[in-house]
Amino acid sequence: MNVEAALWRALAVFRIVACLYAAVLIASNHQSYLHPAGGWIVLAVMVAWTAFTVRAYAGGGAGPVLAGLDLVVSTGCLLATGLVETAQHLADGRPNLTASWVAIPVLVWALLGGVRWGAAAALLVGIPDMLLRWLYGGEFQQTTLNGLVLLLMGGVVVGYLGRLARYSQERLARAVALETATRERERLARDLHDSVLQVLALVRRRGTELGGEAAELGRLAGEQEVALRALISRPAGEEEPGGERDLRDLLDRYASSSVQVSAPATPVRLPGHAAAELAAAVGAALDNVSRHCGPDARAWVLVEDDGETVTVSVRDDGPGIPEGRMEAAAKGGRMGLARSIKGRVRDLGGTVEIFSSPGAGTELELIVPRPR
């Protein structure tokens, strides 16, 4: 059930009940009005506007234009009290023609824009009511001030409840989606375990026993087995409203028998684009390891999150980068490191540090600041 839609429906019911209450007051007091016909005219406007807005808001809420018109019409009906009622009745504290019906646009603005919009609408309705009492009744009244305070409280409370309802609805939708994805992942994991993973394990074992080219096929099958196990072992990632992604889910795809990925136990969330670009830079670094260090080289990927920055280290046990190798690659037009890795990280506002020495392997440290 949509909680926000339920609030709008409750507001529609409140509007109808408040209109009926105003009709009872006008019917019982119209003979003592300064202009009795004016009371019926105001009531007709209120009934027509109630019927229109109940139908207009039935689609799930109001837009700023309709909410603004709601405020104008309601305040106009309120101010019409000064033309219909007598000054003596206003001084005696008789309710205005709209009674509680005038509070509806305050609640509409609160649901639409939150606490601040609700409080602003309460002032736009409550201050004219106080001025009406002062101009026609000759003095400020405590009951009118109390009405303004109640309007402010209603705007603040309903604005907070509206925002809380939207947040709860979003969280519920994400929880349902996450549960559905987790169940599907568990089903796929069972199917893969009973079929694909067992076949890959058999190919890896038999390939190692046979040796030669079969051993290479066995090694590749082993890498795919490790990658599949890593993919199905982690719970489904949750995407935040702002489009964030868990970097761990993206980096786990690179795990294999020759690549070990180590990440924090808690999610490492980054904006979706930043997470994808950083993962692509790590993939480019691992491609360089495979290309320049040979098929037997091993690599380690370490993820660190200190809250302000996310650091991903890619280390290998290869021969290291010979002195002048990167400069020669740049002159020869081979810009893999500069563009695929450094370019991506630089576009994210981060930096890349390279540590290498002959015979001791290479380590790339990719540091990306977390957006505030």
Wavefront OBJ file of the C-alpha trace (Angstrom):
o trace
v 0.000 0.000 0.000
v 1.308 3.464 -0.898
v 1.496 5.385 2.389
v 1.662 8.797 0.726
v -1.427 8.038 -1.383
v -3.249 7.028 1.795
v -2.394 10.417 3.327
v -3.831 12.204 0.295
v -7.017 10.157 0.558
v -7.311 11.003 4.251
v -6.860 14.674 3.365
v -9.698 14.409 0.825
v -11.984 12.954 3.507
v -10.986 15.751 5.896
v -11.801 18.342 3.221
v -15.290 16.896 2.668
v -16.045 16.701 6.403
v -14.759 20.256 6.958
v -16.921 21.516 4.107
v -19.990 19.846 5.597
v -19.212 21.427 8.974
v -18.902 24.866 7.363
v -22.233 24.284 5.605
v -23.913 23.518 8.953
v -22.497 26.723 10.471
v -23.592 28.873 7.530
v -27.068 27.327 7.468
v -27.566 27.946 11.185
v -26.191 31.512 11.224
v -27.101 32.942 7.811
v -30.103 34.897 9.095
v -27.866 36.989 11.338
v -25.325 37.803 8.616
v -24.941 41.324 7.286
v -25.425 39.880 3.796
v -27.120 36.465 4.086
v -26.873 35.747 0.366
v -23.111 36.206 0.556
v -22.853 33.270 2.947
v -24.567 30.972 0.472
v -22.336 32.215 -2.341
v -19.204 31.467 -0.306
v -20.588 28.032 0.572
v -21.252 27.315 -3.122
v -17.636 28.210 -3.939
v -16.409 25.959 -1.139
v -18.529 23.013 -2.297
v -17.463 23.407 -5.921
v -13.788 23.731 -5.005
v -14.019 20.734 -2.680
v -15.495 18.580 -5.441
v -12.833 19.748 -7.897
v -9.814 19.251 -5.602
v -10.966 15.863 -4.291
v -11.045 14.647 -7.868
v -7.813 16.437 -8.849
v -5.857 15.112 -5.870
v -7.124 11.551 -6.377
v -4.229 10.885 -8.767
v -1.717 10.927 -5.937
v -1.135 14.484 -4.886
v -0.997 18.085 -6.022
v 1.419 20.058 -8.109
v 2.714 23.494 -7.071
v 0.245 25.325 -9.361
v -2.820 23.523 -8.030
v -1.600 23.866 -4.446
v -1.131 27.600 -4.999
v -4.673 27.945 -6.392
v -5.950 25.971 -3.413
v -4.339 28.471 -1.080
v -5.717 31.478 -3.001
v -9.299 30.145 -3.143
v -9.346 29.139 0.518
v -7.892 32.452 1.690
v -10.373 34.314 -0.517
v -13.288 32.497 1.083
v -11.815 33.326 4.478
v -11.526 37.045 3.694
v -15.083 37.068 2.337
v -16.165 36.696 5.958
v -15.469 40.415 6.406
v -18.098 41.251 3.776
v -20.733 38.804 4.989
v -20.441 38.832 8.785
v -21.181 41.749 11.082
v -18.379 43.461 12.989
v -20.072 42.602 16.276
v -20.120 38.887 15.532
v -16.435 38.965 14.559
v -15.646 40.830 17.771
v -17.596 38.211 19.726
v -15.376 35.468 18.240
v -17.863 33.761 15.914
v -16.043 31.384 13.509
v -15.366 32.665 10.028
v -17.329 31.260 7.108
v -14.770 28.594 6.229
v -14.202 27.310 9.780
v -11.635 24.451 9.660
v -11.976 24.102 5.874
v -9.366 26.826 5.403
v -6.716 24.606 7.015
v -6.772 22.163 4.070
v -4.299 24.054 1.818
v -1.868 24.227 4.733
v -1.885 20.437 4.934
v -1.638 20.190 1.137
v 1.486 22.342 1.106
v 2.924 20.369 4.017
v 2.469 17.042 2.204
v 3.796 18.503 -1.008
v 6.890 20.322 0.238
v 7.578 19.277 3.798
v 7.838 21.195 7.054
v 8.957 24.555 5.641
v 6.229 24.721 3.007
v 3.626 23.739 5.593
v 4.761 26.436 8.019
v 4.796 29.063 5.249
v 1.268 28.143 4.167
v 0.090 28.327 7.787
v 1.364 31.900 8.018
v -0.228 32.833 4.689
v -3.604 31.625 6.008
v -3.342 32.528 9.685
v -2.113 36.122 9.328
v -5.045 37.217 7.084
v -7.428 35.679 9.615
v -5.840 37.722 12.422
v -5.938 40.906 10.327
v -9.608 40.240 9.507
v -10.479 40.031 13.194
v -8.500 43.166 13.943
v -9.918 45.278 11.093
v -13.550 44.263 11.579
v -13.591 43.256 15.207
v -11.394 46.051 16.497
v -8.901 43.905 18.430
v -6.731 40.800 18.320
v -8.329 37.790 19.950
v -6.690 34.982 21.827
v -8.761 32.399 19.948
v -7.470 33.708 16.615
v -3.887 33.501 17.833
v -4.562 29.957 19.000
v -5.846 29.159 15.525
v -2.610 30.400 13.969
v -0.577 28.275 16.368
v -2.676 25.212 15.520
v -2.165 25.873 11.806
v 1.592 26.076 12.321
v 1.612 22.881 14.342
v -0.499 21.102 11.722
v 1.777 22.255 8.890
v 4.924 21.154 10.711
v 3.578 17.783 11.870
v 1.958 16.825 8.566
v 5.032 18.006 6.638
v 7.224 15.761 8.763
v 4.810 12.828 8.432
v 4.680 13.269 4.656
v 8.443 13.180 4.340
v 8.612 10.204 6.714
v 5.968 8.391 4.659
v 7.898 8.916 1.416
v 11.128 7.743 3.020
v 9.432 4.675 4.504
v 7.871 3.846 1.145
v 11.246 4.073 -0.592
v 12.891 1.889 2.030
v 10.087 -0.666 1.787
v 10.362 -0.790 -2.010
v 14.141 -1.289 -1.808
v 13.722 -3.983 0.844
v 11.223 -5.869 -1.326
v 13.488 -5.535 -4.370
v 16.491 -6.710 -2.351
v 14.582 -9.711 -0.994
v 13.452 -10.644 -4.508
v 16.994 -10.326 -5.862
v 18.388 -12.370 -2.960
v 15.911 -15.196 -3.538
v 16.698 -15.230 -7.261
v 20.406 -15.274 -6.496
v 19.949 -18.192 -4.107
v 17.995 -20.092 -6.749
v 20.680 -19.451 -9.357
v 23.355 -20.440 -6.851
v 21.674 -23.798 -6.287
v 21.324 -24.401 -10.023
v 24.918 -23.376 -10.712
v 26.239 -25.513 -7.881
v 24.404 -28.564 -9.176
v 25.540 -28.088 -12.776
v 28.065 -25.492 -13.949
v 30.304 -25.350 -10.872
v 30.598 -29.131 -10.678
v 31.499 -29.329 -14.369
v 34.115 -26.576 -14.018
v 35.596 -28.301 -10.974
v 35.776 -31.580 -12.922
v 37.463 -29.883 -15.911
v 39.984 -28.176 -13.631
v 40.842 -31.433 -11.843
v 41.100 -33.550 -14.987
v 43.044 -30.892 -16.849
v 45.613 -30.721 -14.068
v 45.955 -34.514 -14.121
v 46.404 -34.699 -17.910
v 48.870 -31.807 -18.185
v 49.910 -30.056 -21.394
v 47.233 -28.027 -23.147
v 44.606 -29.683 -21.001
v 46.274 -28.154 -17.942
v 45.780 -24.654 -19.416
v 42.114 -25.432 -20.021
v 41.887 -26.693 -16.457
v 43.441 -23.463 -15.187
v 40.938 -21.353 -17.110
v 38.070 -23.500 -15.840
v 39.368 -23.030 -12.301
v 39.410 -19.251 -12.716
v 35.815 -19.249 -13.932
v 34.811 -21.501 -11.054
v 36.322 -19.079 -8.522
v 34.708 -16.087 -10.241
v 31.279 -17.731 -10.259
v 31.551 -18.731 -6.612
v 32.494 -15.158 -5.664
v 29.604 -13.787 -7.723
v 26.925 -15.934 -6.089
v 28.324 -15.903 -2.549
v 27.797 -12.181 -1.900
v 24.277 -10.908 -1.176
v 22.638 -8.823 -3.862
v 23.774 -5.225 -3.740
v 21.330 -2.505 -2.801
v 21.116 0.616 -4.922
v 20.472 3.824 -3.029
v 18.011 6.519 -4.115
v 20.846 8.725 -5.312
v 22.071 5.970 -7.679
v 24.895 4.682 -5.456
v 26.558 1.313 -5.989
v 28.524 -0.998 -3.741
v 32.061 -1.035 -5.145
v 32.618 -4.522 -3.726
v 30.049 -6.039 -6.086
v 31.827 -4.562 -9.109
v 35.316 -5.641 -8.026
v 34.267 -9.172 -7.081
v 33.839 -9.912 -10.781
v 37.613 -9.822 -11.179
v 38.231 -12.497 -8.529
v 39.802 -15.674 -9.915
v 42.409 -18.261 -9.060
v 45.107 -15.693 -9.865
v 43.380 -12.547 -8.576
v 42.429 -12.156 -4.932
v 40.008 -9.367 -3.979
v 39.908 -8.167 -0.356
v 37.270 -5.623 0.675
v 35.680 -4.371 3.921
v 32.804 -6.344 5.399
v 30.544 -3.281 5.116
v 29.361 -1.818 1.778
v 31.680 0.627 0.013
v 29.120 2.880 -1.624
v 29.983 5.395 -4.305
v 27.866 7.197 -6.910
v 27.043 4.750 -9.693
v 29.228 6.450 -12.306
v 32.190 6.784 -9.934
v 31.962 3.141 -8.844
v 31.792 1.946 -12.466
v 34.743 4.097 -13.558
v 36.885 3.041 -10.601
v 36.072 -0.635 -11.237
v 36.960 -0.166 -14.927
v 40.309 1.346 -13.926
v 40.995 -1.685 -11.726
v 40.069 -3.959 -14.639
v 42.538 -2.109 -16.879
v 45.249 -2.532 -14.248
v 44.574 -6.274 -14.044
v 44.694 -6.504 -17.848
v 48.154 -4.926 -17.701
v 49.217 -7.546 -15.163
v 48.044 -10.355 -17.429
v 49.620 -8.782 -20.526
v 53.013 -7.813 -19.127
v 53.588 -10.291 -16.301
v 52.496 -13.522 -17.963
v 49.684 -16.020 -17.288
v 51.276 -17.313 -14.076
v 51.409 -13.920 -12.374
v 49.247 -13.358 -9.330
v 47.512 -10.119 -8.352
v 45.913 -8.776 -5.206
v 43.195 -6.111 -5.035
v 42.716 -4.370 -1.684
v 39.854 -1.928 -1.015
v 40.041 0.600 1.849
v 37.346 3.068 2.866
v 38.140 5.739 5.459
v 34.930 7.707 4.964
v 36.569 10.614 3.126
v 38.320 8.649 0.378
v 38.174 5.187 -1.190
v 41.545 3.611 -1.973
v 41.968 0.571 -4.206
v 45.406 -1.017 -4.383
v 46.331 -3.397 -7.216
v 49.547 -5.317 -6.563
v 51.212 -8.074 -8.587
v 54.236 -10.368 -8.190
v 55.578 -9.692 -11.681
v 59.020 -8.466 -12.694
v 58.151 -4.815 -12.054
v 58.266 -1.894 -14.458
v 61.710 -1.291 -15.960
v 63.011 2.243 -15.731
v 61.849 4.355 -18.671
v 59.203 1.798 -19.719
v 56.219 4.131 -19.152
v 57.894 7.022 -20.993
v 58.670 4.770 -23.946
v 55.088 3.475 -23.993
v 53.768 7.046 -24.040
v 56.037 7.983 -26.951
v 54.953 4.872 -28.839
v 51.280 5.797 -28.459
v 50.482 3.072 -25.908
v 48.407 5.066 -23.448
v 46.692 2.289 -21.498
v 48.031 3.397 -18.120
v 47.616 7.091 -18.823
v 44.102 6.961 -20.253
v 42.405 3.783 -19.013
v 43.633 4.136 -15.446
v 44.964 7.603 -14.688
v 42.425 9.329 -16.937
v 39.456 7.634 -15.282
v 40.671 8.324 -11.767
v 41.604 11.914 -12.608
v 38.101 12.554 -13.951
v 36.757 11.418 -10.575
v 38.993 13.941 -8.815
v 41.405 11.284 -7.595
v 45.045 10.376 -8.004
v 47.081 7.304 -9.016
v 50.351 6.416 -7.341
v 52.699 3.783 -8.785
v 55.266 1.841 -6.761
v 57.531 -0.527 -8.670
v 61.042 -1.833 -8.667
v 62.701 -4.505 -10.844
v 62.000 -8.001 -9.558
v 59.665 -6.819 -6.774
v 56.387 -6.429 -8.643
v 54.227 -3.365 -9.106
v 51.577 -1.711 -6.978
v 49.041 0.838 -8.212
v 47.207 2.863 -5.591
v 43.973 4.429 -6.872
v 42.660 7.103 -4.508
v 39.205 8.602 -5.129
v 37.568 11.195 -2.852
v 34.062 10.484 -1.677
v 31.570 13.176 -2.826
v 30.122 15.203 0.042
l 1 2 3 4 5 6 7 8 9 10 11 12 13 14 15 16 17 18 19 20 21 22 23 24 25 26 27 28 29 30 31 32 33 34 35 36 37 38 39 40 41 42 43 44 45 46 47 48 49 50 51 52 53 54 55 56 57 58 59 60 61 62 63 64 65 66 67 68 69 70 71 72 73 74 75 76 77 78 79 80 81 82 83 84 85 86 87 88 89 90 91 92 93 94 95 96 97 98 99 100 101 102 103 104 105 106 107 108 109 110 111 112 113 114 115 116 117 118 119 120 121 122 123 124 125 126 127 128 129 130 131 132 133 134 135 136 137 138 139 140 141 142 143 144 145 146 147 148 149 150 151 152 153 154 155 156 157 158 159 160 161 162 163 164 165 166 167 168 169 170 171 172 173 174 175 176 177 178 179 180 181 182 183 184 185 186 187 188 189 190 191 192 193 194 195 196 197 198 199 200 201 202 203 204 205 206 207 208 209 210 211 212 213 214 215 216 217 218 219 220 221 222 223 224 225 226 227 228 229 230 231 232 233 234 235 236 237 238 239 240 241 242 243 244 245 246 247 248 249 250 251 252 253 254 255 256 257 258 259 260 261 262 263 264 265 266 267 268 269 270 271 272 273 274 275 276 277 278 279 280 281 282 283 284 285 286 287 288 289 290 291 292 293 294 295 296 297 298 299 300 301 302 303 304 305 306 307 308 309 310 311 312 313 314 315 316 317 318 319 320 321 322 323 324 325 326 327 328 329 330 331 332 333 334 335 336 337 338 339 340 341 342 343 344 345 346 347 348 349 350 351 352 353 354 355 356 357 358 359 360 361 362 363 364 365 366 367 368 369 370 371 372
